[in-house]
Every structure is written in structure tokens, then in C-alpha cells.
Amino acid sequence: MSFDRLCVFAGSSHGADPAYAEAAKALAGELVERGIGMVYGGAQSGLMGVTADAVLERGGEVIGVIPTGLGDREIAHPGLSDLQVVSTMHERKARMAELADAFVVLPGGLGTLEELMEAVTWNQLGIHAKPVGLLDVGGYWGPLEALIDHAADQGFVSYGDSRVLLREPEPTALLDAMAAWRPPRRRRWRDG
């Protein structure tokens, strides 16, 4: 599987560990080296901004998608290749998914978790067939994987669906795993 653009979900803050920002920069370098554009939430703050800046500094493409209500609050990034303004958070996520061939998730908070879960759920429902990869900086995503395994053990998540998420500590290994990923066979979800 090859990618023209990846959607990057990441925190709007830098987090407690400087390794998170270093991983964001490493991911940016890997994207540009592979000729892959970045789609993200359009802000210049936190890990989102670090990743976008690092891609832009290396001459890569960065498309931001931000809702009108967050433009001022998150401080929309002024130097993007393209900044698309939409009306709602729902439109933002749908537009980012439309523009991207896959999803990479860096450490982040509740918004990042919500975006991640929606991308995985859409995969589970057959709304899209795109890989979702966790950049597991310092084991950040280990507790989430344990929770998903627990949900599978308790019968709330199928074991096949619990393995939809790809998790690697380094950008190179993660992007390689995502390129090798094949979607599970499922019926496609349909409107109406």
C-alpha cells in the first residue's frame, strides 16, 4: 500500500516528555523522505505544530483542516500549503479522512483519543479501509492497547478488531508496517 498523504493526529500541547516533540520531528522527516504529504487539524500549537513545522521546513506538503470556532482558539497555522476552514468538528474529521490514505497518531489528550477512536471505528464499520498507526513514543500507547485487549477479553471488541491498530516506537517501522497492512474483509457500510 502506498500513501500520498497521511492524516496525523497529535496533541495540541507538547506533553511532559521532550521525546514526544523529537518523535514528531522524526515522523516529519520520514514523511518528506518518502514523498508523503501531511493532513492534520491546522493548528500551530503543541505536537501538531511541531510536526507541521518540521514537514514544511523540509519542503513537504501540509494541509490543515480547522473549524471556524477553533481557528482563533487553537491559533491556525499561518504557513501551511493549504488551510481549509470547515464549519464543525465532524466536518473537520470527515475532511481529513477524505484527504488522507492512512492515519498516524502521536501522543495526545482527549481530542487525539477521540480522533483515533473514530478512525478505528470507521475502519471497523467499513466506512474506510485505511491503516491506523500509533507512534508509541516511550510506551505512551501501551495502556490503551491493554484496555482494548481487556475489552476483547470481556467480549466487547472482537480479537480481529483489537488488532486493527498498528503500534511501533519508531516512525520508519510504523510507516513500513502501515504500507504492508491489508484491510480485513468486511462488508462496506452504506448510507441509508
C-alpha positions in Angstrom: 0.0 0.0 0.0 1.4 3.4 -0.9 0.3 6.8 0.5 0.1 10.2 -1.0 -1.0 11.8 2.3 -1.2 10.7 5.9 -3.5 12.2 8.5 -1.6 13.0 11.7 -3.5 13.2 15.0 -1.4 14.7 17.8 -1.6 16.7 21.0 -2.3 20.4 21.0 0.3 20.7 23.7 3.9 19.4 23.8 3.4 16.9 26.7 5.7 16.3 29.6 8.5 14.4 27.8 10.7 16.1 25.2 10.8 12.8 23.4 7.3 13.5 22.0 8.5 16.5 20.0 11.6 14.7 18.8 9.4 11.8 17.6 7.1 14.3 15.8 10.2 15.8 14.0 11.4 12.3 13.1 8.0 11.4 11.7 8.0 14.6 9.7 11.4 13.7 8.2 10.2 10.2 7.3 7.1 11.6 5.6 9.1 14.1 3.5 11.8 11.5 2.6 9.0 9.2 1.4 7.2 11.9 -0.5 4.1 11.7 1.7 2.1 14.8 2.4 0.6 15.5 5.8 -3.0 16.3 6.7 -3.8 17.5 10.2 -6.0 19.7 12.4 -4.5 23.0 11.2 -3.2 24.4 14.5 0.3 25.7 15.2 0.3 24.7 18.8 1.8 21.6 20.5 2.9 18.4 18.7 0.5 19.3 15.9 2.5 22.4 15.2 5.9 20.8 15.7 5.1 18.1 13.1 3.7 20.6 10.6 6.6 22.9 11.0 9.1 20.1 10.6 7.4 18.9 7.4 7.3 22.5 6.0 10.9 23.2 6.9 11.9 20.1 4.8 9.8 21.3 1.8 6.9 18.9 2.3 3.2 19.5 1.8 1.0 20.2 4.8 -2.8 20.6 4.6 -4.6 21.8 7.7 -8.3 21.5 8.3 -9.8 23.6 11.1 -13.3 24.5 12.1 -14.2 28.2 12.3 -14.8 28.1 16.1 -11.3 26.8 16.8 -9.4 29.0 14.4 -8.8 31.7 17.0 -8.6 29.4 20.0 -6.1 27.0 18.6 -4.4 29.7 16.5 -4.5 28.4 13.0 -1.1 27.8 11.4 -0.3 30.7 9.1 2.3 29.0 6.8 0.6 25.8 5.6 0.5 24.6 2.0 -3.3 24.8 2.3 -5.6 25.6 5.2 -9.2 24.5 4.8 -11.8 26.0 7.1 -14.9 24.0 7.8 -18.0 24.6 10.0 -17.8 21.8 12.6 -15.5 19.3 14.2 -17.4 16.5 12.4 -16.7 18.1 9.1 -13.1 18.5 10.1 -12.6 14.8 10.8 -14.5 13.7 7.7 -12.5 16.1 5.5 -9.1 14.9 7.0 -10.2 11.3 6.4 -11.2 12.1 2.8 -7.8 13.8 2.1 -5.6 11.1 3.6 -4.8 7.5 2.8 -4.0 6.4 6.4 -3.8 7.8 9.9 -0.8 8.2 12.3 -1.4 9.0 15.9 1.2 10.7 18.1 0.7 11.1 21.9 -2.1 13.5 22.8 -5.0 14.1 25.0 -8.8 13.6 24.8 -9.2 15.2 21.4 -6.5 12.9 20.0 -8.1 9.9 21.6 -11.4 10.8 20.2 -10.0 11.2 16.7 -8.1 7.9 17.0 -11.2 6.0 18.1 -13.3 7.4 15.3 -10.7 6.4 12.7 -10.6 2.9 14.2 -14.4 2.7 14.4 -14.8 3.8 10.8 -12.4 1.1 9.8 -14.3 -1.5 11.9 -17.6 -0.4 10.3 -16.1 -0.5 6.8 -16.6 3.3 6.3 -12.9 3.3 5.2 -10.2 0.7 4.8 -7.2 2.7 5.8 -4.5 1.7 8.3 -4.3 3.4 11.7 -0.8 3.5 13.3 0.2 4.6 16.8 3.6 6.2 17.1 4.3 4.6 20.5 6.9 7.1 22.0 8.2 5.8 25.3 5.3 3.2 25.5 2.7 6.0 25.6 0.1 3.8 23.9 0.7 0.7 25.9 -2.2 1.4 28.4 -4.6 1.9 25.5 -3.6 -1.4 24.0 -4.1 -3.1 27.4 -7.6 -1.5 27.6 -8.6 -2.7 24.1 -7.3 -6.2 25.0 -9.3 -6.1 28.2 -12.4 -5.1 26.2 -11.8 -8.0 23.8 -11.3 -10.4 26.8 -14.7 -9.2 28.1 -16.5 -9.7 24.8 -16.9 -6.0 23.8 -14.4 -6.0 21.0 -13.6 -8.8 18.6 -10.0 -10.0 18.7 -9.7 -9.2 15.0 -10.8 -5.6 15.6 -8.5 -5.4 18.6 -5.6 -5.9 16.2 -6.6 -3.1 13.7 -4.2 -0.7 15.4 -0.6 -0.9 14.3 1.9 0.2 17.1 5.6 0.9 16.7 8.1 3.0 18.6 9.8 4.5 15.6 8.4 6.3 12.5 10.3 4.1 10.0 9.0 0.9 11.4 5.5 2.3 11.8 5.3 3.6 8.2 6.7 0.2 6.9 4.1 -1.7 8.9 1.3 0.6 7.6 2.5 0.1 4.0 2.3 -3.7 4.5 -1.2 -3.5 6.1 -4.1 -5.1 4.4 -7.7 -4.3 5.4 -9.8 -7.1 6.9 -12.5 -8.5 4.8 -15.7 -6.8 5.8 -19.0 -5.6 4.3 -18.8 -2.0 3.4 -21.0 0.4 5.4 -23.6 2.2 3.3 -25.7 5.3 3.9 -29.4 4.7 4.2 
